[in-house]
Amino acid sequence: MKLKGRGIGKGVVEGVVIVSRRPLSFLGGVDPETGIITDAESDIKGESIKGKILAFPRGKGSTVGSYVIYALAKGGNGPKALIVQDAETIVTVGAIISGIPLVTGIDIKKLKTGMRVRVNAETGEVEIIGEGNL
């Protein structure tokens, strides 16, 4: 199944998706040295986003979140791609400066943690390619 949204940036990647049903703050909500979610309000607290495709409804919090996304990517602890239902400026800038493919405008309710997906930031498509588990 293919989901159509709006691509931002460049790149096509495949991987396992991890889905947060709650908004995510990168500043104070993700450890840039490990890629582990630390936000006490997050439904994926304790999970690692390193090397995964992270899907969430929208970002929240400080503009420094863009730099945290950059630090995650440059330290090798970031996600392969981002799928954000409603990407705001903080997440969008973070993805762009980090070279992380981003697709926005996707109904994340159609995604489940553990699915294998292909994210195409150039066409704005997210393709579900498997129903596997983490």
Order of alpha helices (4+ residues) and beta strands (2+ residues): beta-beta-beta-beta-alpha-beta-alpha-beta-beta-beta
